[in-house]
Amino acid sequence: MPNGAYPLVRRTAQRFRGWGGVAAMAVACGLTASLTLLPLAHGGDAAAVPGTHGGAGIGTGVQIKADTCEKPWASLTPSSADGPSIEAIKQRGKLVVGVDQSSYRWGYRNPETRALEGFDIELARAVAKDILGSEDAVIFRAIPTNQRIAALDSGKVDLVVRTMTINCKRIQQVAFSTAYFQAGQQVLAPKLAKDITGYDTSLKGKRVCTAEGSTAYEALEENSFGALFKDEGDGTKDDKDLLTVPNQLDCLARLQMGEVDAVVTDNALAAGQAAQDPAVELKGRPFTTEFYGVAAKLGNDDLVRRVNQVLVRYRQGPWQQAYKDWLEKDLPGITGPPPPLYK
C-alpha cells in the first residue's frame, strides 16, 4: 500500500453504500502492489471450520519423508538455547520481522493511531519479548506476498509472520515454526454474483484474482475449472498485475472496481476482507486445509527452535486472547490453535 494509504475498515465502509461507493474506497485506498520492502515503525507501533481446532494440545513427533513430504508442518523441537541467529539479534538489539500492513485483523495500520495491529503483529511482539525482553524491541517491515521468501533469503528480515502457509514446496526454501493457525482456501465474490457458488464449475470463464506466489494460485494451476487466472506475460516486465498481483489485498481492490469477478485466497484473510466490505462474501466452502507458520531463513535452526518455544507458551493463553481480540468476530467457532507437530 502506498505511503499515506490505509486499509479499509468497517468505519469507513459504513460511510459508503452500494457498489459504486466501494469502488470509490478502493481508488482512494490505492492498490498495494509494491516490489520493495517498506520499513515500518519500530516497536509501538480442515480449513478453519468451526470447532475443528483441538486446542493447544501436546506436541507429537513424526518422521518426515523427503520423497513424499508427509506433514510438512512438522517443525524442530522447541529450545530456549541461544545460537548464532539469536546472538546476532541480541547484538542488534532489535528483531526484524516481515509483516503485512494491509490485511484487516491480521496485520494492518490502524487509521486513527497509525500503529500496526492484528493477530500476526501480536505474535511477532511475543517473539521479540522472549528474545530481547520487550515486545517493542521489533522492527516491522512491510513485504508483499510475493517477496516473503526473498526477504528472508536476503537477510532483510529475521522472520516472516504474515499468514504464510506451510507446504512441501516452501519447506525447501525457508524454515518454518510449528503451525500457529489453521485455514483453508475459499472463493470471495460480490454478494450480487449469485452465479458464483464456490470453487467449482461456476468459475468457468470468470476472471479470478490471486496473489503471486500464493497457495491459491497453485490451487488454480492444478484445477481452474475453466477460470481465467493468469495474466499475459506473468512474471515478466509485461505483466499487467491484473489477475495475479504482488499483494493479496490488491485482489480486493480489483474486485471492488469490477476488474475481476472473484478472488481465491485463504478464508482467514477473506473473512477480514468481507468484514471490510459489506458488498462481498465468501462463497461455497473451504477446499483445502492449510497451516500458517512463522518463517525463518533455512539454516537458522536456533531461531526456529526459539520461536517454537515461544509458541509452546503462546498456545496456553495468549493465542486465545489474540483470537478473541482480532479474529473471533469475523471468523467465529475456532476452539484453539492447531497442536504442534515435531520431527
C-alpha positions as CSV (number, residue, x, y, z in Angstrom):
1,M,0.0,0.0,0.0
2,P,1.4,3.4,-0.8
3,N,2.5,5.7,2.0
4,G,-0.4,7.5,3.5
5,A,-3.0,5.0,2.3
6,Y,-4.8,2.8,4.8
7,P,-6.6,-0.5,4.7
8,L,-10.4,-0.3,4.6
9,V,-12.0,-0.6,7.9
10,R,-15.6,-1.1,8.9
11,R,-16.0,2.6,10.0
12,T,-15.0,3.7,6.5
13,A,-17.2,1.2,4.8
14,Q,-20.2,2.4,6.7
15,R,-19.9,5.8,5.1
16,F,-20.3,4.3,1.6
17,R,-23.2,2.3,0.3
18,G,-23.5,0.4,-2.9
19,W,-21.0,-1.0,-5.3
20,G,-20.0,2.4,-6.6
21,G,-19.1,3.6,-3.1
22,V,-17.0,0.5,-2.6
23,A,-15.1,1.2,-5.8
24,A,-14.5,4.7,-4.7
25,M,-13.0,3.5,-1.5
26,A,-10.7,1.2,-3.5
27,V,-9.5,4.1,-5.6
28,A,-8.9,6.2,-2.5
29,C,-7.0,3.4,-0.8
30,G,-5.0,2.6,-3.9
31,L,-3.5,-0.7,-5.0
32,T,-1.0,-2.1,-2.6
33,A,1.3,-3.5,-5.3
34,S,4.9,-2.8,-4.3
35,L,8.0,-4.7,-5.2
36,T,10.2,-3.2,-2.5
37,L,10.4,-3.6,1.2
38,L,8.9,-0.8,3.1
39,P,10.4,0.0,6.5
40,L,7.7,0.4,9.2
41,A,7.7,1.8,12.7
42,H,10.0,0.4,15.4
43,G,8.2,-1.1,18.3
44,G,4.9,0.5,19.5
45,D,3.6,1.0,16.6
46,A,-9.7,-28.5,7.9
47,A,-10.0,-25.4,6.7
48,A,-10.9,-23.1,9.5
49,V,-14.2,-24.9,10.1
50,P,-15.8,-24.1,13.5
51,G,-14.7,-26.4,16.2
52,T,-12.0,-28.3,14.3
53,H,-9.0,-26.9,16.2
54,G,-8.3,-29.1,19.1
55,G,-6.9,-26.5,21.5
56,A,-3.3,-26.1,22.5
57,G,-2.7,-29.9,22.5
58,I,0.5,-31.8,23.2
59,G,3.3,-31.8,20.7
60,T,3.9,-35.1,19.0
61,G,6.7,-36.3,16.8
62,V,6.6,-37.6,13.2
63,Q,9.3,-38.8,10.8
64,I,9.2,-36.6,7.7
65,K,9.8,-38.4,4.4
66,A,11.7,-36.2,2.0
67,D,10.3,-38.0,-1.1
68,T,6.6,-37.8,-0.1
69,C,6.7,-34.7,2.1
70,E,4.2,-36.0,4.6
71,K,3.1,-33.5,7.1
72,P,5.3,-30.5,6.1
73,W,4.1,-28.5,9.1
74,A,6.2,-30.6,11.4
75,S,9.0,-28.5,12.8
76,L,12.1,-28.6,15.1
77,T,11.7,-29.3,18.8
78,P,11.5,-26.2,21.0
79,S,14.6,-24.8,22.7
80,S,15.5,-21.6,24.6
81,A,19.2,-22.1,23.9
82,D,21.0,-19.2,22.1
83,G,22.7,-19.9,18.8
84,P,24.3,-17.7,16.1
85,S,21.0,-16.3,14.8
86,I,19.7,-15.4,18.3
87,E,23.1,-13.9,19.2
88,A,23.0,-11.7,16.1
89,I,19.6,-10.4,17.0
90,K,20.7,-9.7,20.6
91,Q,23.7,-7.8,19.4
92,R,21.5,-5.7,17.1
93,G,19.0,-5.1,19.9
94,K,16.0,-5.5,17.5
95,L,14.1,-8.3,15.9
96,V,13.3,-7.6,12.3
97,V,10.0,-9.1,11.2
98,G,8.4,-9.1,7.8
99,V,4.6,-8.5,8.1
100,D,1.6,-7.2,6.2
101,Q,0.3,-3.7,6.8
102,S,-3.0,-4.1,4.8
103,S,-4.6,-7.3,6.0
104,Y,-7.5,-6.3,8.2
105,R,-7.4,-8.2,11.6
106,W,-4.0,-9.8,10.8
107,G,-1.5,-7.1,10.1
108,Y,-2.8,-3.6,9.3
109,R,-2.3,0.0,10.2
110,N,-5.0,1.5,12.5
111,P,-6.0,4.6,10.6
112,E,-6.6,6.5,13.9
113,T,-3.3,5.7,15.7
114,R,-1.2,4.7,12.7
115,A,0.0,1.7,14.8
116,L,0.4,-1.7,13.4
117,E,-2.2,-4.1,14.8
118,G,-3.5,-7.6,14.3
119,F,-3.2,-11.3,15.1
120,D,0.2,-11.7,13.4
121,I,1.5,-8.5,14.9
122,E,0.7,-9.8,18.4
123,L,2.7,-13.0,17.7
124,A,5.7,-11.1,16.4
125,R,5.8,-9.0,19.5
126,A,5.6,-12.1,21.7
127,V,8.7,-13.4,20.0
128,A,10.6,-10.1,20.4
129,K,9.7,-10.1,24.1
130,D,11.1,-13.6,24.6
131,I,14.4,-12.9,22.8
132,L,15.0,-9.3,23.8
133,G,12.9,-8.7,26.9
134,S,10.5,-6.2,25.3
135,E,7.6,-6.5,22.9
136,D,8.7,-3.2,21.4
137,A,12.2,-4.4,20.5
138,V,11.0,-5.1,17.0
139,I,11.3,-3.5,13.6
140,F,8.4,-4.3,11.3
141,R,9.0,-4.3,7.5
142,A,6.0,-4.5,5.2
143,I,6.5,-7.1,2.5
144,P,4.2,-8.0,-0.4
145,T,3.0,-11.6,-0.6
146,N,5.4,-12.4,-3.5
147,Q,8.5,-11.1,-1.6
148,R,8.3,-13.1,1.6
149,I,10.9,-15.7,0.8
150,A,13.2,-13.2,-0.9
151,A,13.1,-11.0,2.2
152,L,14.4,-13.9,4.3
153,D,17.0,-15.0,1.7
154,S,18.4,-11.5,1.5
155,G,18.6,-11.1,5.3
156,K,16.4,-8.1,5.2
157,V,14.2,-9.7,7.9
158,D,14.8,-12.3,10.6
159,L,11.3,-13.8,10.5
160,V,8.2,-13.5,8.4
161,V,4.9,-13.5,10.3
162,R,2.4,-12.9,7.6
163,T,-0.3,-15.6,7.2
164,M,2.3,-17.8,5.4
165,T,1.1,-21.3,4.6
166,I,3.4,-24.2,5.2
167,N,3.7,-26.5,2.2
168,C,6.0,-29.0,0.6
169,K,7.4,-26.5,-1.9
170,R,8.1,-23.8,0.7
171,I,9.9,-26.1,3.2
172,Q,12.6,-26.4,0.6
173,Q,13.0,-22.6,0.6
174,V,12.5,-21.5,4.2
175,A,12.4,-23.0,7.7
176,F,9.0,-22.9,9.4
177,S,7.9,-23.0,13.0
178,T,5.1,-25.3,14.1
179,A,1.7,-24.2,12.9
180,Y,0.0,-21.4,14.7
181,F,-3.2,-21.2,12.7
182,Q,-5.3,-23.4,10.5
183,A,-7.1,-22.0,7.4
184,G,-8.3,-23.1,4.0
185,Q,-8.7,-21.7,0.5
186,Q,-12.1,-20.3,-0.4
187,V,-13.7,-18.0,-3.0
188,L,-14.6,-14.4,-2.3
189,A,-17.0,-12.7,-4.7
190,P,-19.7,-9.9,-4.7
191,K,-22.9,-10.8,-2.9
192,L,-24.8,-9.9,-6.1
193,A,-22.8,-12.5,-8.1
194,K,-25.3,-15.3,-7.5
195,D,-23.9,-17.3,-10.3
196,I,-20.6,-17.9,-8.5
197,T,-21.2,-20.6,-5.9
198,G,-17.7,-21.5,-4.8
199,Y,-14.6,-23.3,-6.0
200,D,-16.4,-25.3,-8.7
201,T,-17.6,-25.1,-12.3
202,S,-19.3,-21.8,-11.6
203,L,-15.9,-20.2,-12.1
204,K,-15.7,-21.2,-15.8
205,G,-15.0,-18.1,-17.8
206,K,-14.7,-15.9,-14.8
207,R,-11.8,-13.6,-14.1
208,V,-10.2,-14.8,-10.8
209,C,-7.6,-12.9,-8.9
210,T,-4.8,-14.4,-6.7
211,A,-1.6,-13.2,-5.3
212,E,1.7,-14.2,-7.0
213,G,3.4,-17.0,-5.1
214,S,0.3,-17.9,-3.1
215,T,-1.1,-21.3,-2.5
216,A,-4.4,-20.0,-4.1
217,Y,-2.5,-19.6,-7.4
218,E,-1.1,-23.1,-7.1
219,A,-4.6,-24.5,-6.5
220,L,-5.9,-22.8,-9.6
221,E,-2.9,-24.2,-11.6
222,E,-4.0,-27.7,-10.6
223,N,-7.7,-27.1,-11.3
224,S,-9.0,-23.8,-12.5
225,F,-12.5,-25.1,-13.5
226,G,-12.0,-23.0,-16.7
227,A,-11.4,-19.8,-14.8
228,L,-9.2,-17.1,-16.2
229,F,-6.4,-16.6,-13.7
230,K,-3.2,-15.9,-15.5
231,D,-2.0,-12.6,-16.9
232,E,-0.3,-12.4,-20.2
233,G,3.4,-12.0,-19.5
234,D,3.1,-13.3,-15.9
235,G,6.4,-12.8,-14.1
236,T,7.9,-10.6,-16.8
237,K,8.2,-6.8,-17.3
238,D,5.0,-7.0,-19.4
239,D,2.9,-8.5,-16.5
240,K,-0.1,-6.2,-16.0
241,D,-0.7,-7.5,-12.5
242,L,-4.4,-7.7,-13.1
243,L,-5.3,-11.3,-12.3
244,T,-2.0,-12.2,-10.5
245,V,-0.9,-9.4,-8.1
246,P,2.0,-8.9,-5.8
247,N,-0.2,-8.3,-2.7
248,Q,-3.3,-10.2,-1.8
249,L,-5.3,-7.1,-0.9
250,D,-4.8,-5.9,-4.4
251,C,-7.3,-8.6,-5.4
252,L,-10.0,-7.0,-3.2
253,A,-9.4,-3.6,-4.9
254,R,-9.6,-5.3,-8.3
255,L,-12.9,-6.9,-7.3
256,Q,-14.3,-3.7,-6.0
257,M,-13.5,-1.9,-9.2
258,G,-15.1,-4.7,-11.3
259,E,-11.8,-5.7,-13.0
260,V,-12.1,-9.3,-11.8
261,D,-15.2,-11.4,-10.9
262,A,-13.8,-13.3,-7.9
263,V,-10.9,-13.9,-5.6
264,V,-9.4,-17.1,-4.3
265,T,-7.5,-16.7,-1.1
266,D,-7.2,-18.1,2.5
267,N,-10.6,-17.9,4.2
268,A,-8.9,-16.4,7.2
269,L,-7.9,-13.4,5.1
270,A,-11.1,-13.4,3.1
271,A,-13.2,-13.2,6.3
272,G,-11.4,-10.0,7.2
273,Q,-12.0,-8.6,3.7
274,A,-15.7,-9.4,3.9
275,A,-15.8,-7.5,7.2
276,Q,-14.2,-4.5,5.5
277,D,-16.6,-4.6,2.6
278,P,-20.3,-5.5,3.1
279,A,-20.7,-6.0,-0.7
280,V,-18.6,-9.1,-0.8
281,E,-19.0,-12.6,0.8
282,L,-17.3,-16.0,1.0
283,K,-18.8,-18.5,-1.5
284,G,-19.1,-22.2,-1.0
285,R,-16.8,-24.0,1.5
286,P,-13.0,-24.1,2.1
287,F,-11.5,-26.6,-0.3
288,T,-8.1,-27.0,1.3
289,T,-6.6,-27.4,4.8
290,E,-3.6,-25.2,5.4
291,F,-1.4,-24.2,8.3
292,Y,0.3,-20.9,8.9
293,G,3.8,-20.9,10.3
294,V,6.4,-18.3,11.2
295,A,9.2,-18.5,8.6
296,A,12.9,-18.1,9.0
297,K,15.9,-18.4,6.7
298,L,16.9,-22.0,6.0
299,G,19.7,-23.0,8.4
300,N,18.7,-20.7,11.2
301,D,17.6,-23.6,13.3
302,D,18.3,-21.9,16.7
303,L,15.8,-19.2,15.8
304,V,13.2,-21.7,14.6
305,R,13.6,-23.7,17.9
306,R,13.2,-20.5,19.9
307,V,10.1,-19.5,18.1
308,N,8.7,-22.9,18.7
309,Q,9.5,-22.5,22.4
310,V,7.6,-19.2,22.4
311,L,4.6,-20.9,20.7
312,V,4.5,-23.6,23.4
313,R,3.7,-20.8,25.9
314,Y,1.6,-18.8,23.5
315,R,-0.8,-21.6,23.0
316,Q,-1.6,-21.8,26.7
317,G,-3.4,-18.5,26.8
318,P,-2.1,-15.6,24.7
319,W,-3.2,-17.3,21.5
320,Q,-6.8,-17.5,22.7
321,Q,-6.8,-13.8,23.8
322,A,-5.4,-12.7,20.5
323,Y,-8.0,-14.7,18.6
324,K,-10.7,-13.1,20.8
325,D,-9.4,-9.6,20.2
326,W,-8.8,-9.9,16.4
327,L,-10.5,-12.8,14.7
328,E,-13.4,-14.2,16.6
329,K,-16.0,-11.7,15.4
330,D,-15.3,-12.4,11.7
331,L,-14.1,-16.0,12.0
332,P,-16.0,-17.5,14.8
333,G,-16.1,-21.0,16.2
334,I,-12.4,-21.8,16.4
335,T,-11.7,-23.5,19.7
336,G,-7.9,-23.2,19.8
337,P,-4.7,-23.3,17.8
338,P,-3.6,-26.4,15.9
339,P,-1.5,-28.7,18.2
340,P,2.3,-28.6,17.4
341,L,3.9,-31.4,15.5
342,Y,7.7,-32.1,15.8
343,K,10.0,-34.0,13.6
